[in-house]
Amino acid sequence: MAAKEIMQVSIYLIDQSLFKEETYDEIVELIMSRTKDDRYDEELDIAKFAGYSLRLYRARNENPPAWRSFLGPILRPDSFIRSYINVSHAFILFVGYKQRIFAICGGFASQEIDRFADQTFGIEILTRLIEKNSKVIKYIQNRGVTGAVIGQSRFYRGDQRLSDDTQFGIIYKEVKADLDKKILTTFFGFNELELKRNTSGCLAKTSFKISKTIDFPTFLKIVAKLDEIIDKKANFSINHVELISKKKKTNTATIAYLNEALILLLYNNYQAGILSDFDFCHKDFEKFLTASTFISPNSESPVEFDNPMSFDEILKSLNKAGRLLHDTELHFKYSLLENYLYSRDEAGETLTGGNLFEHLHGEITYNEQTYFLIDGDWYRIKPDFIEMLNLECKEMIAQCLDETLLTEPFSVHSLERDYNEDFIGSDKTYVFDTITPENIEF
């Protein structure tokens, strides 16, 4: 098979609860009408792919390199560099299968499709493939609901279990794990003879990707398999917070209220000159926070920054540029939804993008309960968090406790120091409790 016919693909699931439209074509056309760049519908030869609805869009971007104008003072008027243009291409392919719409993309189109994707799809697929105690985890990225850390990424030297990583107040956003041959053959239909290794990696986030190059017919087969897998019961719950799902009609009113309450809070704070206690960061926080430049485009008054900015700083800059409407709450809301921000690397290539509202993260209180807005979704702490934590502790104790090590009972009314001193002089026992060289405890 020619190398050009295979590639690794990240598969998205379109969140159809975001749309009032019902048909495949209606939803696809609405998504494309909301993209920022000009897209062109490509004619396809799809006669041999019965059972799938396919629509392909292409786009082209032309931008001068960020360094071109910098070199201007030393360039001759006839220098070729003055006319340098970076040309990039992108595509979005929509796949309708049964009642669901999947998508893959290439190039800068990922920033567009992510806005309409089911944000939990990849993670939900993973929880149906592996067990929580399986030692298959290679990488984790999470977001902080509480505390000073916005998010963090961790790579493991050996295989890790998700059950060893339980922390309060975090949301898992990306997980890289190994899938064994049994999963690859049973769930995805791969032939064992074509699997050269005992495992293949997968990356679960908004999208789901198997770290294996495949051809187009195999890609469509995997789409069909994912459609089956997502309907299975999850083996475990990966997050200890509850997503307020947009797909449940019972949540529609709550989500609408939370969005409006947040905008009203931000509007009142702005009018009163109160600094907002909300993080301002793109969901892909690593790319965003390490980007070289940030721009809120506008044909007449673009706003640019050299460093990540706070929400209040960007509002101040937009207001100075005459682009922030704040006479009424409705005007303020319009400004949050219609002003976009893009981060770029040193070459001027776009890394992240979204409107201002999509960059907001924080918490508000509704009906005496705290809700967290993270990456465009609302969450609340699960009521059974403590119960699940106790259950996991019991499982760890059952696996690790050696009752022959400590034979003396410990009273909650005694001091740990006094308890440890009772073991001094015991056979084959060393007590280091109060020995702290350079203030380091054993």
Secondary structure, DSSP 8 states (H G I E B T S, - for coil): --GGG-B---BEEB-GGG-S--SHHHHHHHHHHT-SS--EEE----TT-TT-EEEEEEEEEEE--TTTTTTGGGS-TT-GGGG--EEEEEEEEEEEETTEEEEEEEGGGHHHHGGGB-TTHHHHHHTTTS-TT-S-EEEEEEEESSSS--EEEEEEEEEE-GGGG--TTEEEEEEEEEEEHHHHHHTT---GGG--SSEEEEEESSSEEESS-B-HHHHHHHHHHHHHHTTS--SS---SEEE--TT-GGGHHHHHHHHHHHHHHHHHHHHHT-----EE--SSHHHHHT-SEEEE--SS--EEESS---HHHHHHHHHHTT----SSHHHHHHHHHH-EEEEE-TTS-EEEEEESGGGEEEEEEETTEEEEEETTEEEEE-TTHHHHHHHHHHHHHHHH--TTT--S---TTS-HHHHHHTTTT-TT----TT--GGG---
